[in-house]
């Protein structure tokens, strides 16, 4: 079995499979806070790491992310290993983008087994690299058929509110704007919010989305 971190009840009727972003692994404070606050008797959260981050954990040397085919293969493997009647794919930044590339295909493949993913949660989608608007990574989101939740900081350098409102997104995507949040959902002091408040709001929205689908 893959090395994972699990929060919540083993017999929870909903399971969230949560992947990390490009720069930090499954123990990052934001990942940990979301997993720990979301998990309860109704929702189990399973965090995992992509191969490049597993290697970094072993030797401490930072690496760039694996190539897209390897990241997608990792998602496919984890979905099968942690299959559940109500499984939600979730990911921070890179992890959410990779999940969004594979979730519709997985729903088609696993539908006959009644184990198709119930939904997708994207936490800080990396629409473009900072200051490189021409390198758009969200074309596929216009045709996404899976019920989805996009959680995006209002001033995320990888896709702020003004920019994202101009993109064509599938009607199956529900968007939550995180108050003055950057890519890690941190607000500025002058905003009147705090990171803890933002995470609490994110968790509440995630819980509502999961229980509604």
C-alpha positions in Angstrom: 0.0 0.0 0.0 1.2 3.5 -0.8 2.4 5.7 2.1 -0.5 8.0 3.0 -1.8 10.1 5.9 -5.4 9.4 6.9 -7.8 11.5 8.9 -11.4 10.7 9.7 -13.4 7.5 10.3 -12.5 4.3 8.5 -16.2 3.7 7.8 -17.0 7.2 6.7 -19.6 7.2 3.9 -17.4 9.7 1.9 -13.7 9.6 1.1 -11.5 12.5 -0.2 -8.3 11.6 -1.9 -6.1 14.7 -1.5 -2.9 15.4 -3.5 -0.3 18.1 -2.9 1.1 20.9 -5.1 4.5 21.2 -6.8 6.4 22.8 -4.0 5.3 21.1 -0.8 4.2 17.6 0.2 1.2 16.1 2.1 2.4 17.4 5.5 2.4 21.1 4.5 0.5 23.1 7.0 -2.3 24.1 4.7 -2.8 20.5 3.5 -2.7 19.3 7.1 -5.2 21.9 8.3 -7.7 21.2 5.5 -7.4 17.5 6.0 -7.7 17.6 9.8 -10.6 20.1 9.9 -12.6 18.4 7.1 -12.3 14.9 8.4 -15.0 13.5 10.7 -17.4 10.6 11.0 -18.9 11.4 7.6 -15.7 12.3 5.6 -12.4 10.4 5.5 -9.4 12.3 4.0 -6.5 10.4 2.5 -3.4 12.4 1.6 -0.8 11.0 -0.7 2.4 12.1 -2.5 3.5 11.9 -6.1 6.7 10.0 -6.9 8.9 13.1 -7.1 7.8 14.2 -3.6 8.3 10.7 -2.3 11.9 10.8 -3.5 12.4 14.2 -1.9 11.1 12.8 1.4 13.7 10.1 1.3 16.8 12.2 0.5 15.8 15.8 1.3 16.7 17.0 -2.2 14.0 19.1 -3.9 13.0 18.0 -7.4 10.7 19.4 -10.1 7.4 17.6 -10.6 7.3 14.4 -12.6 6.0 14.7 -16.2 2.3 14.8 -16.7 1.9 11.1 -17.8 3.6 10.0 -14.6 1.4 12.3 -12.4 -1.7 11.1 -14.1 -0.7 7.5 -13.7 -0.1 8.1 -10.0 -3.7 9.5 -9.7 -5.1 6.5 -11.5 -3.2 4.1 -9.3 -4.4 5.9 -6.1 -8.0 6.0 -7.2 -8.0 2.2 -7.7 -6.1 1.6 -4.5 -8.4 3.7 -2.4 -11.6 3.0 -4.3 -14.8 4.0 -2.5 -18.5 4.2 -3.4 -18.3 8.0 -2.8 -14.8 9.1 -3.7 -13.9 12.7 -4.2 -10.6 13.7 -6.0 -9.0 16.8 -4.5 -5.7 18.5 -5.0 -3.8 21.6 -4.2 -2.5 23.4 -7.3 -0.6 20.8 -9.4 -2.5 18.0 -7.6 -5.8 19.5 -8.5 -4.8 20.2 -12.1 -3.7 16.6 -12.6 -7.0 15.3 -11.0 -9.0 17.5 -13.4 -7.2 15.9 -16.4 -8.1 12.4 -15.4 -11.4 12.5 -13.5 -13.8 12.4 -16.4 -12.0 9.4 -17.9 -12.0 7.6 -14.5 -15.7 8.2 -14.1 -16.3 6.6 -17.5 -14.0 3.7 -16.8 -15.3 2.9 -13.3 -18.9 3.7 -13.7 -19.8 0.1 -14.4 -18.2 -0.9 -11.1 -20.2 1.7 -9.2 -16.9 3.2 -8.1 -16.7 6.2 -10.3 -15.5 9.4 -8.6 -18.4 11.4 -7.2 -16.7 14.8 -7.6 -13.6 16.9 -8.0 -12.2 19.6 -5.7 -9.5 22.0 -7.1 -7.7 24.0 -4.4 -5.9 26.9 -6.1 -5.9 25.9 -9.7 -2.7 27.0 -11.5 -4.3 28.5 -14.6 -1.2 30.2 -15.7 2.4 30.7 -14.4 2.7 34.0 -12.6 3.0 36.9 -15.1 2.7 34.5 -18.1 -1.0 34.8 -19.2 -0.3 33.2 -22.6 0.6 29.8 -20.9 -3.0 28.9 -20.1 -3.5 25.4 -18.6 -7.3 25.4 -18.2 -8.8 24.7 -21.6 -10.1 21.3 -20.5 -12.1 22.9 -17.7 -14.6 24.3 -20.3 -15.9 20.8 -21.0 -15.5 19.1 -17.6 -18.5 16.9 -16.9 -17.7 15.9 -13.3 -19.4 17.9 -10.5 -16.5 20.1 -9.4 -15.6 22.7 -6.8 -13.0 25.3 -7.6 -11.5 27.1 -4.6 -9.5 30.1 -5.7 -7.8 32.9 -3.9 -9.0 36.3 -5.0 -5.4 37.4 -5.7 -3.9 34.1 -6.6 -0.9 34.8 -8.9 -1.7 31.7 -10.8 -5.2 32.9 -11.5 -6.8 35.8 -9.7 -10.5 36.6 -9.6 -10.4 39.1 -12.4 -8.6 36.7 -14.7 -10.6 33.6 -13.8 -13.9 35.4 -14.3 -12.8 35.9 -17.9 -12.2 32.2 -18.5 -14.8 29.8 -19.9 -15.5 27.2 -17.3 -17.9 24.2 -17.4 -21.3 24.8 -15.8 -20.4 21.8 -13.7 -17.8 23.8 -11.8 -18.9 25.7 -8.7 -16.4 28.4 -7.6 -15.6 29.6 -4.1 -13.5 32.8 -3.9 -11.2 32.9 -0.9 -11.1 36.4 0.7 -7.9 38.2 -0.4 -6.2 34.8 -0.7 -2.9 34.3 -2.5 -2.0 30.9 -3.9 -1.7 29.5 -0.4 -5.0 31.2 0.6 -3.2 33.7 2.9 -4.8 37.1 3.0 -3.1 40.5 3.8 -3.7 41.9 7.2 -5.6 44.8 5.8 -8.2 42.5 4.4 -9.8 41.8 7.7 -9.4 38.1 7.3 -6.8 35.6 8.4 -5.4 32.3 7.0 -7.3 30.4 9.7 -10.5 32.1 8.8 -10.0 31.4 5.2 -9.2 27.7 5.8 -12.3 27.4 8.0 -14.4 28.9 5.1 -12.8 26.5 2.6 -13.4 23.5 4.8 -17.1 24.5 5.3 -17.6 24.9 1.5 -15.8 21.6 0.8 -18.0 19.8 3.4 -21.2 21.3 1.9 -20.1 20.3 -1.6 -19.2 16.7 -0.6 -22.4 16.1 1.3 -24.5 17.6 -1.5 -23.1 15.3 -4.1 
